[in-house]
């Protein structure tokens, strides 16, 4: 998949959603998408496997709720491949995000994303929602 094609799709999709993101955020979103695409080949992180569909069905779908996010701390339960948690954490660096999943391979992927993308506002928890208190875990 061409990075230029993904960039064009992202630029057009953001315009269609009437969202403005700086260049650094856009590049970070595309870096996340590249990680997701790479890891998805080895692990079943998402059902979307066609690179031409990844921008619209993963990034833009996640970002479509951006205007409605008002909480200071958000919990993404069943975070899976990091959607919508990682794109939202990229675009809302002043907010805190906790991504929770019971699947170890998915939380390993999410941890790698947080490290590689330098997301200081995202915490990853491996566990089940019914046994988790994210307020306590995210302060550790």
N, C-alpha and C positions, 0 to 999 in steps of 0.2 A: 504494500500500500504506500502510495506516495504521501510524504508529509505535506507537500504542497496541496494535494487534493483534500486532505483532512483539514488543513488551514482554511481553504476556500469554503468547505462545508460548514466549518465552525463560524467563520465570519458571516456567511449568509444566514445561518440558523440563528445566531445572536441578533442579527438585524430583524429577522422575522419575529423573534420573541420580544423585540424592542428592549434588549439588554445591552448595556455597554460594559465591556471588561477591558482592562488595560492589557497591553501586549504581554507583560510578564505572567499574568493570570492565564491568558490564552495559551501561552507556551507550556505552562505547568499542566493545564488540562490535557494538552496533546501528549505531554510526557506521561501522564497517568494512563491515557488511552494506549500508548505504546507498551507500557508495562502490562496492562490488562490483556492486550492482544498476545503478548509474548507468553505470559503465564497461562492464558486460557488454552494454549496448545497442549500444555502438560497436565493442567488441572481443569476440571469442569467448573469454572467460576461463573460463567454466564451462558445463556442459550444462544446469544448472538455471536456467531462465528465469522460472518461475512464482514471483512474490514470496511467495505463501502457503506454498511449500515451502522457502524459503530458510533459515528459522531451523532447521528440523529437519534438512534434508539438508546444510546447510553448517556452521552454527555448532555445533549439538548433536552432529552426527557427529564434528566436529573435537574437541570438548571431551570426548567419551566416553573418550578415552585419557588424559585429565588425571591420574587417580589412578596411572597406570603410568609417568609420565614422571619419571625419576630422574636423568638426566644433567644436568650443568651447562651443556653446550653441545650443541645439537642442529642437525642439518643436514636441511633439507627439500629433497630432490632432486626436481626437476620441480615446483617450487612452484606453477606456474600462477597461479591466482587467489588464492594465499596460504593455501590450506587444506591442512593444518591449522596451518601455521606462524604466521600472524598471530593467530588466536584464542588459540593457546598462548602466544605472546609477550605478548599482552594480559594473560592470566590468570597468567602466571609471570614477573613482571618481574625477579625475581632471577636468572633463567637467561638464557643467550645463545642466540640463534637466527640461523642463516644460511640464507637462502632462495636457492636456486640454480635458475635456469631458462635455457634456451638461446634462448628466444623474447624478443626485444627489447621487444615491446609489453607482454608480461606483466611483465618486470622494470621497465618504466616505471611500470606500475600499482602494483607492489609498493613501489617507491621513493616514489611519491606517498602510499601508505597509511602508510608509516613516517613520512613528514614530517607529514602531516595528523593522525595519531593520536599523534604525539610518542613513538614507540617507540624508546627509547634502547638497547634490548637486541636489536634486529634489524638485521642487515646483509643487503644484497641483492647477489647476484653474477650477472652475465650471463655465462653460459658453459656448457660441457658438463661433465658429471660426471667423465668420463674424463680431463679436462684441468685439473681444479680441485683446489687444496689449500686448503680453507676455513680451516684453522688459520692459515695465513699471511695470507690475504686479510682475515679478520675482525679482525686486529690492526692493519691499516693505518689 
